[in-house]
C-alpha cells in the first residue's frame, strides 16, 4: 500500500535533486513506498552515500546547465522535488550557497519550464527565509533577503539569504505549464542527519565537553519536524499541484510537527538517549550568556579567515545560528493543514531514538576510519 493513500498521481516520474541529503533521502524513501510513482531518480553531486534500492542515480552539478539539461532529457520527469542545498554547519562559503541555492535554482526552473514533461516542482525551503519575529510566524511575513541590511546579511548569513531568494524565485516561476510551491521546513529530526544531532552528540563524547553548559536561559521554544512528516508534506504538495486545487500553486507553506519544544529540553533529551548515565542534572548546568558565545565564535571566525586568507569558510556553528538557539522559533502550519491536508502524525520519541542511534554509529565509523589511517 502507498504511504499516502490519499495521493492519486498515477505513473509519475520523480526527480529529486539532493536526494542523498537528509530531506531528499526521505522524500525518495516515501516515493518508493508510493506505488503511484512509476520510477524515482536522484540527481546528486556525489551519489555514493545514502543510496536506496530501486532508485536511479545521476551524478552532476546543480550549477551546471548542461548537467541539468542532460538529466531532464534522459529522465523526462513529470515531478521535480528540489531539495539540493549546502548544509549550514559545513565549510561552504557564501559563494557556494549563492551558486547552489540561487544560480542552481534559476537554471533548474528555466529548464523545467521548457520541458514538455515536467508539470510540477516542489521546493524544499526553510523557515529562516522570513524576517523575525518567529512567534507562530505566518507565511505572509516579509522575506529575509528584503531586509534593510540585505547585502550585509548575505555575507554573515548566506543560508537564509540565498534560500529566501530561491523561495521567491520558485513562486515567481509558477505558471500554467509548471506549477510550483515552496515548503518551508523547520529543523529536521531523524537519521541521515549531518547538522542537528551530531553537534549535540559531540558534547556527550568528550570532543567538545560542553554538555554541562547551556547558552542562554531555557525559556524559548522551537519547532521540530520529523523526517517522515517532512516527506509526507512533499508528496501531498506534489499531489495537490496538478489537481488545480485552489491556494496551492504559487504558494508557500510552513511545515513543522506542530509541537514546539524548549530548545534546551530537546538537547537534554538527546543527552539522555545518548548517554543516560552521564546526563547532566539541572543543578549541574552552567548558563553562559548568549552575547559571550557569539563574541567568541565571531572572534574565532576572524582568526580562521585571516590564516586561510579568506579562501575557506570557518566550520561549525555561526553567530546567527547561536541566536536561533536562544530565540523563539515557532511557526503556524494552519495553511498547510487547510490547503494540503497536512496533518503531522509521527512519534517524536521514536524518531529521536533513531537519530541518536544513527548519529552514534556514524561517529564510531568515523573514529574507526581515523584509527585505520594512523
GUMAR-543774 format. One record per residue: x, y, z of N, C-alpha, C in turn; residue in three letters; residue number from 1. Coordinates in steps of 0.05 Angstrom, whole numbers, plus 5000, padded with zeros to 4 digits. Atoms other than C-alpha are relative to their C-alpha. Layout:
BEGIN
    n.x    n.y    n.z   ca.x   ca.y   ca.z    c.x    c.y    c.z   rest    nr
      X      Y      Z      X      Y      Z      X      Y      Z    ALA   NUM
...
This chain:
BEGIN
    n.x    n.y    n.z   ca.x   ca.y   ca.z    c.x    c.y    c.z   rest    nr
   5017   4976   5000   5000   5000   5000   5017   5025   5000    UNK     1
   4986   4975   5000   5020   5072   4989   5003   5012   5028    UNK     2
   4996   4986   4975   5050   5111   5046   4978   5021   5004    UNK     3
   5021   4980   4999   5000   5165   5030   4977   4992   4982    UNK     4
   5021   5012   5016   4937   5131   5006   4982   5020   4987    UNK     5
   5017   4979   5012   4903   5197   4991   5012   5011   4974    UNK     6
   4987   4989   5024   4953   5214   4936   4993   4983   4976    UNK     7
   5010   5015   5023   4928   5195   4867   5014   5007   4974    UNK     8
   4984   4996   5024   4982   5216   4819   5006   4972   4989    UNK     9
   4995   5027   5011   4989   5157   4771   5022   5002   4979    UNK    10
   4979   5003   5019   5051   5137   4733   5019   5024   4999    UNK    11
   4982   4977   5000   5091   5198   4753   5029   4992   5002    UNK    12
   4971   5004   4999   5166   5201   4743   5012   5022   5017    UNK    13
   4990   4980   4981   5200   5235   4801   5031   5004   4997    UNK    14
   4971   4994   4999   5268   5270   4800   5004   5017   5026    UNK    15
   4994   4987   4974   5297   5290   4868   5028   5011   4999    UNK    16
   4973   4989   4998   5355   5339   4869   5008   4999   5029    UNK    17
   4991   5002   4972   5398   5330   4931   4987   4976   5014    UNK    18
   5013   5024   4989   5367   5261   4941   5017   4983   5018    UNK    19
   4983   5015   4981   5426   5237   4982   5003   5016   5026    UNK    20
   5000   4985   4975   5418   5292   5035   4976   4991   5017    UNK    21
   5019   5010   4981   5373   5283   5095   4971   5004   4990    UNK    22
   5027   4995   5009   5309   5316   5069   4994   4985   4975    UNK    23
   5004   5014   5025   5318   5288   4999   4998   4970   5003    UNK    24
   5000   5029   4996   5333   5218   5024   4973   4990   5008    UNK    25
   5026   5010   4990   5266   5212   5060   4977   5006   4980    UNK    26
   5019   4997   5021   5228   5242   5002   5002   4977   4981    UNK    27
   4995   5024   5017   5259   5187   4959   4987   4975   5012    UNK    28
   5010   5023   4986   5241   5135   5011   4969   4999   4999    UNK    29
   5030   4998   5001   5168   5159   5012   4990   4994   4972    UNK    30
   5008   5004   5028   5164   5159   4936   5001   4970   4994    UNK    31
   4998   5029   5005   5188   5086   4935   4977   4985   5012    UNK    32
   5022   5013   4987   5132   5068   4982   4973   5007   4988    UNK    33
   5025   4991   5013   5080   5102   4938   4999   4988   4972    UNK    34
   5001   5015   5025   5061   5055   4881   4990   5016   4977    UNK    35
   5009   4983   5023   5032   5112   4840   5023   5013   4985    UNK    36
   4977   4990   5015   5102   5134   4821   5013   4976   4985    UNK    37
   4990   5022   5016   5129   5091   4765   5031   4998   5002    UNK    38
   4971   5001   4996   5203   5110   4775   5009   5024   5016    UNK    39
   4989   4979   4983   5246   5151   4822   5029   5004   4992    UNK    40
   4973   4994   5008   5310   5186   4801   5012   5021   5019    UNK    41
   4987   4981   4982   5361   5224   4843   5023   5014   4984    UNK    42
   4979   4984   5012   5406   5280   4817   5017   5011   5023    UNK    43
   4983   4992   4978   5466   5290   4863   5028   5005   4991    UNK    44
   4972   4994   5007   5535   5319   4861   5018   4976   5004    UNK    45
   4983   5023   4994   5565   5256   4892   4982   4977   5011    UNK    46
   5018   5021   4991   5515   5198   4894   5014   4974   5008    UNK    47
   4985   5023   4991   5559   5150   4933   4992   4991   5028    UNK    48
   5008   5007   4973   5525   5150   5001   4969   5003   5002    UNK    49
   5029   4999   4996   5454   5143   5028   4984   4991   4976    UNK    50
   5013   5010   5024   5435   5102   4968   4977   4981   5008    UNK    51
   5023   5017   4995   5369   5064   4964   4995   4982   4975    UNK    52
   5006   5018   5023   5348   5004   4921   4977   5011   4983    UNK    53
   5021   4993   5019   5304   5014   4860   4998   5030   4994    UNK    54
   4997   4972   5007   5328   5085   4851   5022   5003   4979    UNK    55
   4980   4995   5020   5366   5110   4790   5015   5027   5008    UNK    56
   4984   4977   4992   5423   5158   4809   5015   5012   4977    UNK    57
   4987   4985   5022   5451   5212   4764   5019   5020   5013    UNK    58
   4980   4981   4989   5516   5249   4781   5001   5025   4984    UNK    59
   4998   4975   5014   5521   5322   4764   4998   5023   5020    UNK    60
   5001   4976   4983   5523   5393   4790   4975   5016   4994    UNK    61
   5024   4984   5003   5461   5434   4803   5007   5027   4988    UNK    62
   4992   4975   5012   5501   5494   4779   5009   4998   4971    UNK    63
   4993   5005   5028   5515   5463   4711   4975   4998   4983    UNK    64
   5024   5001   5017   5463   5478   4658   5000   4975   4983    UNK    65
   4999   5024   5017   5488   5421   4614   4994   4975   5016    UNK    66
   5006   5023   4983   5485   5371   4672   4970   4997   5005    UNK    67
   5028   5001   4995   5414   5390   4689   4984   4995   4975    UNK    68
   5013   5005   5026   5393   5392   4616   5001   4970   4993    UNK    69
   4996   5028   5006   5421   5322   4607   4981   4982   5016    UNK    70
   5016   5018   4982   5385   5291   4667   4970   5004   4994    UNK    71
   5029   4995   5006   5318   5324   4649   4993   4987   4973    UNK    72
   5004   5012   5026   5326   5300   4577   4998   4969   5002    UNK    73
   4999   5029   4997   5342   5229   4599   4977   4989   5017    UNK    74
   5020   5009   4981   5293   5222   4657   4972   5007   4991    UNK    75
   5027   4990   5007   5235   5262   4629   4982   5001   5025    UNK    76
   5016   5000   4975   5209   5277   4700   4975   5016   4997    UNK    77
   5026   4985   4999   5137   5297   4710   4999   5016   5025    UNK    78
   4999   4986   4974   5151   5318   4782   5029   5003   5009    UNK    79
   4973   4995   4989   5214   5350   4809   4997   5010   5029    UNK    80
   4997   4991   4972   5230   5356   4883   5028   5012   5003    UNK    81
   4974   4986   5000   5285   5408   4890   5009   5002   5029    UNK    82
   4991   5001   4972   5319   5390   4956   5029   5008   5004    UNK    83
   4971   4995   4999   5392   5407   4939   5007   5026   5014    UNK    84
   4990   4976   4986   5428   5457   4985   5024   4992   5017    UNK    85
   4979   5006   4981   5493   5461   5023   4989   5001   5029    UNK    86
   5009   5000   4972   5486   5447   5098   5011   5024   5014    UNK    87
   4992   4975   4987   5492   5504   5147   5024   4996   5019    UNK    88
   4978   5004   4981   5543   5471   5193   5026   4990   4987    UNK    89
   4976   5009   5014   5593   5452   5139   5019   5023   4995    UNK    90
   4980   4979   5006   5650   5492   5109   4994   5015   4975    UNK    91
   5008   4986   5024   5611   5520   5050   5003   5030   5004    UNK    92
   4997   4971   4999   5627   5593   5034   4974   5013   4990    UNK    93
   5023   4985   5010   5576   5647   5018   4996   4996   4970    UNK    94
   5002   5004   5029   5592   5638   4944   4989   4972   4993    UNK    95
   5011   5026   5005   5575   5564   4949   4970   5000   5004    UNK    96
   5028   4998   4996   5507   5579   4978   4986   5015   4977    UNK    97
   5011   4985   5022   5495   5630   4923   4999   4983   4975    UNK    98
   4999   5017   5025   5517   5581   4868   4978   4979   5000    UNK    99
   5019   5021   4999   5472   5525   4891   4971   5010   5003    UNK   100
   5028   4992   4993   5411   5560   4921   4988   5020   4981    UNK   101
   5011   4979   5018   5405   5618   4873   5005   4993   4971    UNK   102
   4994   5006   5028   5442   5602   4808   4989   4973   4992    UNK   103
   5010   5026   5007   5425   5528   4810   4970   4999   4998    UNK   104
   5029   5000   5000   5352   5540   4826   4990   5014   4974    UNK   105
   5008   4986   5025   5347   5590   4768   5003   4982   4976    UNK   106
   4995   5018   5022   5378   5540   4720   4979   4978   4999    UNK   107
   5020   5022   4999   5332   5484   4743   4972   5010   4992    UNK   108
   5026   4990   5006   5270   5527   4738   4997   5006   4970    UNK   109
   5000   4994   5029   5288   5551   4668   4997   4975   4983    UNK   110
   5001   5025   5016   5299   5481   4641   4974   4984   5006    UNK   111
   5025   5014   4994   5239   5452   4678   4976   5013   4986    UNK   112
   5021   4986   5014   5195   5506   4648   4999   4993   4970    UNK   113
   4998   5006   5029   5219   5489   4578   4994   4971   4994    UNK   114
   5005   5029   5004   5209   5414   4588   4971   4995   4994    UNK   115
   5028   5007   5006   5147   5385   4556   4989   4979   5019    UNK   116
   5008   5021   4982   5145   5332   4610   4995   5010   5029    UNK   117
   5001   4991   4972   5155   5369   4676   4976   5019   5004    UNK   118
   5024   4984   4995   5090   5396   4704   4999   5011   5029    UNK   119
   5001   4993   4971   5104   5402   4779   5029   5003   5011    UNK   120
   4975   4998   4985   5162   5428   4821   4995   5009   5029    UNK   121
   5003   4994   4971   5163   5427   4897   5028   5007   5011    UNK   122
   4974   4990   4990   5219   5467   4930   5002   4996   5030    UNK   123
   4995   5004   4972   5248   5447   4997   5013   5026   5011    UNK   124
   4991   4974   4990   5254   5515   5030   5005   4998   5031    UNK   125
   4992   5000   4972   5268   5536   5102   4983   5021   5015    UNK   126
   5015   4981   4984   5232   5571   5159   5016   5026   5003    UNK   127
   4983   4977   4996   5291   5620   5161   4998   5021   4977    UNK   128
   5002   4982   5023   5270   5653   5095   4984   5025   5006    UNK   129
   5016   4976   4993   5225   5703   5131   5014   5016   5022    UNK   130
   4988   4983   4979   5244   5761   5176   4986   4994   5027    UNK   131
   5011   5004   4973   5234   5756   5251   4979   5022   5006    UNK   132
   4999   5021   4979   5197   5752   5298   4989   4973   4991    UNK   133
   5010   5027   5006   5186   5677   5296   4983   4990   5023    UNK   134
   5018   5008   4979   5129   5672   5345   4973   4993   4987    UNK   135
   5021   5011   5016   5078   5628   5310   4999   5016   4974    UNK   136
   4997   4984   5025   5103   5662   5246   4980   4991   4979    UNK   137
   5018   5005   5022   5057   5667   5186   5015   5001   4974    UNK   138
   4986   4999   5026   5075   5656   5113   5001   5028   4988    UNK   139
   5001   4973   5012   5058   5729   5099   5023   5018   5010    UNK   140
   4978   4983   4991   5119   5755   5137   5020   5005   4978    UNK   141
   4982   4992   5023   5169   5792   5092   5024   4982   4998    UNK   142
   4976   5017   5006   5227   5756   5060   5025   5011   5014    UNK   143
   4975   4993   4986   5294   5755   5096   5018   5017   4982    UNK   144
   4981   4986   5018   5332   5779   5034   4991   5028   4993    UNK   145
   5010   4973   5005   5289   5841   5030   5004   5019   5024    UNK   146
   4994   4983   4976   5314   5867   5098   5018   5023   4992    UNK   147
   4985   4976   5006   5348   5934   5101   5029   4995   4996    UNK   148
   4971   5006   5001   5417   5905   5111   5005   4974   4983    UNK   149
   4999   5024   5015   5409   5853   5056   5028   4992   4991    UNK   150
   4973   5007   5009   5479   5856   5028   5018   4991   5023    UNK   151
   4985   5008   4976   5510   5852   5097   4990   4973   5010    UNK   152
   5011   5025   4991   5464   5795   5115   5009   4977   4983    UNK   153
   4991   5021   5017   5486   5755   5055   5027   4989   5008    UNK   154
   4973   5008   4992   5558   5754   5079   4999   4986   5027    UNK   155
   5000   5012   4973   5541   5737   5151   4980   4977   5003    UNK   156
   5020   5021   4998   5480   5693   5139   4993   4990   4971    UNK   157
   5004   5008   5028   5487   5663   5069   4977   4980   4996    UNK   158
   5021   5021   5003   5440   5604   5081   4972   5012   4999    UNK   159
   5027   4989   5002   5376   5642   5099   4997   5020   4978    UNK   160
   5002   4980   5022   5392   5697   5049   4995   4987   4974    UNK   161
   5002   5013   5027   5401   5651   4989   4975   4983   4999    UNK   162
   5025   5016   5001   5343   5605   5009   4976   5019   4997    UNK   163
   5022   4981   5003   5299   5667   5014   4997   5009   4971    UNK   164
   5001   4993   5029   5318   5689   4944   4989   4978   4983    UNK   165
   5010   5023   5015   5306   5619   4917   4971   4995   5004    UNK   166
   5029   5003   4993   5239   5614   4953   4983   5019   4983    UNK   167
   5015   4980   5016   5215   5678   4919   5001   4993   4970    UNK   168
   4997   5007   5028   5242   5655   4852   4983   4977   4991    UNK   169
   5017   5023   5006   5206   5589   4854   4971   5008   4998    UNK   170
   5028   4991   5001   5140   5623   4869   4995   5017   4974    UNK   171
   5003   4984   5024   5151   5672   4812   4999   4983   4974    UNK   172
   4999   5017   5024   5163   5614   4764   4974   4984   4996    UNK   173
   5026   5015   5002   5093   5585   4777   4985   5010   4975    UNK   174
   5014   4994   5025   5054   5581   4712   4980   4978   4994    UNK   175
   5018   5022   5008   5001   5540   4676   5015   4975   4992    UNK   176
   4985   5023   5009   5054   5495   4647   5017   4987   5022    UNK   177
   4984   5011   4977   5097   5488   4711   4988   5011   5026    UNK   178
   5012   4992   4975   5061   5490   4777   5021   4996   5023    UNK   179
   4979   5001   4979   5107   5506   4836   4988   5008   5027    UNK   180
   5006   4991   4973   5103   5514   4911   5025   4996   5017    UNK   181
   4977   5002   4982   5152   5521   4969   4991   4989   5027    UNK   182
   5004   5010   4973   5154   5481   5034   5022   5010   5018    UNK   183
   4980   4988   4982   5189   5518   5089   5002   4982   5025    UNK   184
   4997   5020   4979   5215   5464   5135   5014   5012   5025    UNK   185
   4985   4993   4975   5236   5473   5208   5022   4980   5003    UNK   186
   4978   5019   4995   5295   5435   5238   4990   4971   4998    UNK   187
   5008   5027   5005   5291   5363   5215   5012   4981   5020    UNK   188
   4991   5020   4981   5296   5305   5264   4997   4972   4988    UNK   189
   5000   5028   5010   5315   5235   5241   5028   4991   4993    UNK   190
   4975   5011   5008   5370   5192   5214   5011   5016   4976    UNK   191
   4987   4987   5023   5419   5214   5159   5004   5030   5005    UNK   192
   4997   4972   4992   5429   5280   5197   5030   5007   5001    UNK   193
   4972   4990   4999   5493   5320   5189   5003   5026   5015    UNK   194
   4997   4973   4989   5476   5385   5224   4984   5006   5025    UNK   195
   5016   4995   4975   5427   5379   5283   5009   4983   5023    UNK   196
   4993   5019   4978   5441   5317   5325   5030   4997   5003    UNK   197
   4971   5004   4997   5516   5308   5310   5014   5020   5018    UNK   198
   4986   4982   4982   5539   5373   5344   4992   4995   5030    UNK   199
   5009   5006   4973   5498   5354   5406   5014   4975   5010    UNK   200
   4987   5025   4992   5527   5284   5407   5030   5004   5005    UNK   201
   4971   4994   4995   5598   5312   5403   5004   5008   5029    UNK   202
   4997   4992   4972   5586   5342   5472   4998   4977   5019    UNK   203
   5003   5024   4982   5567   5274   5501   5024   4982   4999    UNK   204
   4978   5018   5003   5630   5241   5476   5027   5013   5006    UNK   205
   4975   4987   4991   5681   5290   5502   5015   5015   4979    UNK   206
   4986   4985   5021   5700   5320   5435   4999   5030   5006    UNK   207
   5003   4972   4993   5674   5387   5458   4998   5003   5031    UNK   208
   5001   4999   4971   5658   5372   5531   4982   5021   5012    UNK   209
   5017   4978   4992   5603   5424   5536   4973   4991   5010    UNK   210
   5027   5009   4994   5545   5381   5558   4989   5013   5026    UNK   211
   5009   4987   4976   5542   5417   5625   4996   5030   4997    UNK   212
   5004   4972   5006   5538   5485   5591   4975   5005   4984    UNK   213
   5025   4993   5015   5475   5519   5566   5003   5029   4992    UNK   214
   4998   4972   5010   5473   5581   5522   4974   5014   5004    UNK   215
   5024   4985   4995   5422   5629   5549   4980   4985   5017    UNK   216
   5021   5013   4983   5360   5614   5592   4983   4981   4983    UNK   217
   5017   5020   5014   5315   5555   5573   4971   5009   5000    UNK   218
   5027   4989   4999   5253   5597   5561   4986   5001   4972    UNK   219
   5011   4998   5027   5243   5598   5485   4994   4972   4988    UNK   220
   5008   5025   5012   5210   5544   5443   5008   5001   4970    UNK   221
   4993   5003   5028   5229   5518   5374   4982   4978   4988    UNK   222
   5015   5021   5014   5192   5477   5322   5019   4979   4988    UNK   223
   4984   5022   5011   5219   5409   5301   4982   4986   4979    UNK   224
   5014   5014   5022   5200   5367   5240   5012   4973   4996    UNK   225
   4990   5027   5004   5207   5292   5235   5004   4995   4970    UNK   226
   4995   5006   5028   5235   5263   5171   4976   4988   4986    UNK   227
   5024   5012   5011   5171   5224   5160   4979   5022   4993    UNK   228
   5019   4979   5006   5127   5286   5165   5010   5018   4978    UNK   229
   4989   4984   5022   5174   5325   5120   4994   4987   4973    UNK   230
   5006   5014   5025   5168   5272   5066   4971   5000   4993    UNK   231
   5029   5000   5003   5093   5268   5076   4991   5026   4987    UNK   232
   5008   4973   5010   5086   5343   5063   5008   5003   4971    UNK   233
   4991   4998   5028   5127   5338   4999   4982   4986   4981    UNK   234
   5017   5015   5017   5084   5284   4970   4972   5011   4998    UNK   235
   5026   4987   5000   5020   5319   4990   5000   5024   4981    UNK   236
   4998   4976   5017   5043   5383   4955   5001   4991   4971    UNK   237
   4997   5009   5028   5063   5345   4892   4973   4989   4990    UNK   238
   5026   5011   5009   4994   5311   4891   4980   5022   4996    UNK   239
   5020   4979   5002   4955   5376   4901   5005   5018   4976    UNK   240
   4994   4980   5021   4990   5418   4848   4987   4994   4973    UNK   241
   5012   5005   5026   4967   5382   4784   4970   4999   5001    UNK   242
   5029   5001   4998   4896   5379   4810   4987   5027   5000    UNK   243
   5010   4972   5000   4890   5455   4807   4984   5006   5025    UNK   244
   5013   4995   4974   4869   5454   4880   5005   5030   5007    UNK   245
   4996   4972   4994   4857   5527   4899   5019   5005   5024    UNK   246
   4982   4992   4978   4911   5561   4941   5024   4983   5004    UNK   247
   4976   5017   4997   4968   5512   4927   5022   5009   4981    UNK   248
   4980   4991   5020   5003   5532   4862   5009   5028   5005    UNK   249
   4990   4974   4995   5048   5591   4872   4999   5009   5029    UNK   250
   5003   4993   4971   5041   5587   4947   5023   4988   5016    UNK   251
   4979   5010   4982   5087   5573   5006   4987   4991   5026    UNK   252
   5011   5013   4976   5076   5532   5069   5021   4994   5020    UNK   253
   4983   5008   4978   5109   5526   5136   4993   4971   5007    UNK   254
   5004   5029   4993   5119   5452   5154   5015   4994   5025    UNK   255
   4988   5008   4974   5132   5430   5226   4984   4977   5011    UNK   256
   5016   5021   4987   5108   5375   5273   4977   5012   5016    UNK   257
   5022   4988   4985   5063   5426   5306   5001   4996   5030    UNK   258
   4997   5005   4971   5091   5410   5375   5026   5014   5009    UNK   259
   4976   4986   4992   5141   5464   5396   5011   4990   5026    UNK   260
   4987   5010   4976   5192   5445   5449   5021   5020   5008    UNK   261
   4978   4983   4991   5240   5485   5492   5026   4988   4989    UNK   262
   4976   5010   5013   5307   5481   5456   5018   4984   5018    UNK   263
   4981   5014   4983   5349   5460   5515   4987   4975   5012    UNK   264
   5013   5025   4992   5297   5408   5536   5006   4979   4978    UNK   265
   4994   5017   5023   5308   5379   5466   5029   4990   5002    UNK   266
   4972   5007   4998   5383   5380   5475   5005   4980   5023    UNK   267
   4997   5018   4977   5379   5346   5543   4988   4973   4995    UNK   268
   5012   5026   5008   5334   5292   5514   5020   4984   4983    UNK   269
   4979   5013   5016   5389   5277   5464   5022   4990   5018    UNK   270
   4980   5009   4980   5440   5274   5521   4990   4974   5014    UNK   271
   5011   5023   4985   5394   5226   5558   5000   4975   4984    UNK   272
   5000   5024   5018   5386   5179   5499   5028   4990   4993    UNK   273
   4973   5007   5008   5459   5181   5481   5017   4989   5022    UNK   274
   4983   5007   4977   5490   5173   5550   4984   5004   5026    UNK   275
   5018   4996   4976   5437   5164   5605   5014   5001   5026    UNK   276
   4986   5000   4974   5488   5151   5660   5014   5026   5006    UNK   277
   4985   4975   4996   5524   5217   5648   4984   5025   4992    UNK   278
   5017   4977   5007   5465   5261   5630   5001   5021   5023    UNK   279
   4998   4980   4978   5475   5327   5669   4974   5005   5015    UNK   280
   5023   4992   4984   5429   5343   5726   4995   5030   4998    UNK   281
   5006   4971   5003   5393   5411   5725   5018   5017   5017    UNK   282
   4983   4984   4982   5435   5435   5784   5029   5001   4992    UNK   283
   4973   5000   5009   5499   5418   5747   5005   5016   4974    UNK   284
   4999   4986   5026   5484   5461   5686   5009   5029   5005    UNK   285
   4990   4973   4999   5523   5526   5676   4988   5016   4977    UNK   286
   5012   4984   5020   5486   5580   5638   5019   5022   4991    UNK   287
   4981   4980   5011   5531   5621   5592   4985   5021   4984    UNK   288
   5015   4979   5014   5507   5689   5566   5003   4997   4970    UNK   289
   5000   5003   5029   5488   5688   5493   5021   5018   4987    UNK   290
   4982   4980   5012   5529   5751   5477   5029   4990   5001    UNK   291
   4972   5009   4997   5593   5719   5503   5006   4978   4980    UNK   292
   4996   5021   5020   5585   5657   5459   5003   5011   4972    UNK   293
   4999   4988   5026   5571   5699   5398   5026   5015   4996    UNK   294
   4975   4986   5002   5632   5742   5412   5023   4981   4995    UNK   295
   4978   5019   5003   5678   5682   5419   5000   4987   4973    UNK   296
   5002   5013   5026   5652   5649   5356   5008   5020   4978    UNK   297
   4993   4980   5020   5658   5714   5316   5030   5005   5000    UNK   298
   4971   4996   4998   5730   5723   5342   5014   4976   4986    UNK   299
   4988   5023   5012   5746   5652   5321   4998   5000   4970    UNK   300
   5004   4998   5029   5717   5664   5252   5021   5019   4987    UNK   301
   4981   4981   5011   5761   5725   5241   5028   4989   5000    UNK   302
   4974   5012   4999   5823   5688   5263   5003   4979   4977    UNK   303
   4999   5020   5021   5806   5630   5216   5002   5012   4972    UNK   304
   5000   4987   5026   5793   5676   5157   5027   5013   4995    UNK   305
   4974   4987   5003   5858   5713   5169   5022   4979   4992    UNK   306
   4980   5021   5004   5900   5649   5170   4995   4984   4974    UNK   307
   5006   5014   5025   5865   5620   5109   4997   5019   4977    UNK   308
   5001   4979   5020   5867   5686   5071   4972   5002   4988    UNK   309
   5028   4998   5009   5791   5682   5064   4992   4979   4980    UNK   310
   5007   5020   5020   5793   5622   5018   4982   4978   5011    UNK   311
   5017   5020   4988   5758   5576   5068   4981   5013   5020    UNK   312
   5020   4990   4981   5696   5586   5110   5002   4985   5026    UNK   313
   4997   5014   4975   5701   5570   5184   4978   4979   5004    UNK   314
   5020   5021   4996   5667   5504   5200   4986   5004   5027    UNK   315
   5014   4998   4974   5617   5495   5257   4978   5020   5000    UNK   316
   5022   4982   4997   5562   5538   5284   5008   5029   4994    UNK   317
   4995   4972   5006   5556   5610   5260   4985   5017   5021    UNK   318
   5013   4983   4980   5537   5670   5304   4969   5002   4997    UNK   319
   5029   4999   5003   5467   5675   5273   4986   4975   5008    UNK   320
   5012   5025   4991   5455   5602   5288   4998   4999   5031    UNK   321
   5001   4998   4970   5471   5615   5362   4976   5016   5008    UNK   322
   5023   4984   4993   5418   5669   5362   4974   4984   4997    UNK   323
   5023   5017   5004   5368   5619   5335   4995   4981   5024    UNK   324
   5002   5018   4977   5383   5574   5395   4987   5013   5024    UNK   325
   5010   4985   4976   5361   5628   5444   4976   5018   4994    UNK   326
   5023   4984   5007   5303   5660   5407   4976   4982   4993    UNK   327
   5024   5014   5007   5231   5638   5397   5000   4993   4970    UNK   328
   5000   5008   5028   5224   5599   5332   4976   4980   4996    UNK   329
   5024   5016   5004   5152   5574   5324   4985   5011   4976    UNK   330
   5013   4993   5026   5111   5574   5260   4973   4987   4997    UNK   331
   5027   5011   5004   5038   5565   5242   4999   4981   4976    UNK   332
   5003   5019   5023   5021   5504   5199   4971   4998   4992    UNK   333
   5029   5001   5007   4947   5521   5192   4996   5000   4970    UNK   334
   5003   4999   5029   4956   5538   5118   5005   4973   4987    UNK   335
   4994   5026   5011   4987   5471   5103   4978   4980   5008    UNK   336
   5022   5018   4992   4932   5436   5142   4976   5004   4983    UNK   337
   5024   4993   5015   4877   5472   5105   5002   4994   4970    UNK   338
   4998   5001   5029   4904   5471   5034   5013   4974   4990    UNK   339
   4986   5025   5009   4949   5409   5031   4988   4975   5013    UNK   340
   5010   5023   4985   4912   5365   5081   5022   4988   5017    UNK   341
   4977   5009   4984   4977   5361   5120   4992   4997   5030    UNK   342
   5004   5005   4971   4970   5331   5190   5023   4984   5011    UNK   343
   4977   5015   4989   5033   5313   5228   4991   4977   5017    UNK   344
   5009   5024   4985   5027   5243   5257   5023   4982   5009    UNK   345
   4977   5017   4993   5097   5218   5273   5005   5001   5030    UNK   346
   4993   5001   4972   5124   5198   5341   5028   5011   5004    UNK   347
   4974   4987   4997   5180   5245   5363   5020   4984   5015    UNK   348
   4981   5015   4984   5210   5200   5415   5013   4978   4984    UNK   349
   4990   5021   5018   5217   5143   5364   5021   5012   4981    UNK   350
   4982   4988   5019   5249   5189   5313   5025   5010   5013    UNK   351
   4976   4990   4986   5296   5219   5365   5018   4976   5007    UNK   352
   4984   5023   4994   5319   5150   5387   5015   4990   4976    UNK   353
   4987   5008   5025   5333   5131   5315   5022   5019   4992    UNK   354
   4980   4980   5008   5370   5196   5302   5025   4998   5018    UNK   355
   4977   5002   4982   5414   5188   5364   5016   4975   4994    UNK   356
   4986   5026   5006   5430   5115   5349   5016   5002   4974    UNK   357
   4986   4997   5026   5447   5132   5277   5024   5018   5003    UNK   358
   4978   4981   4996   5490   5191   5298   5023   4988   5015    UNK   359
   4978   5013   4985   5529   5150   5348   5015   4979   4983    UNK   360
   4988   5019   5018   5541   5096   5296   5018   5014   4980    UNK   361
   4984   4985   5019   5566   5148   5247   5026   5010   5014    UNK   362
   4976   4992   4985   5614   5175   5300   5020   4978   5004    UNK   363
   4982   5023   4996   5641   5106   5314   5014   4992   4974    UNK   364
   4988   5007   5026   5652   5092   5240   5022   5020   4992    UNK   365
   4980   4980   5006   5689   5158   5231   5025   4996   5017    UNK   366
   4977   5005   4983   5734   5142   5290   5016   4976   4990    UNK   367
   4986   5024   5010   5749   5074   5261   5016   5006   4975    UNK   368
   4985   4992   5024   5769   5105   5195   5025   5015   5007    UNK   369
   4977   4985   4991   5815   5153   5230   5021   4982   5012    UNK   370
   4981   5019   4987   5846   5096   5271   5015   4984   4979    UNK   371
   4987   5016   5021   5860   5056   5208   5021   5016   4984    UNK   372
   4981   4983   5014   5895   5115   5176   5025   5006   5016    UNK   373
   4977   4993   4983   5941   5125   5235   5022   4979   4998    UNK   374
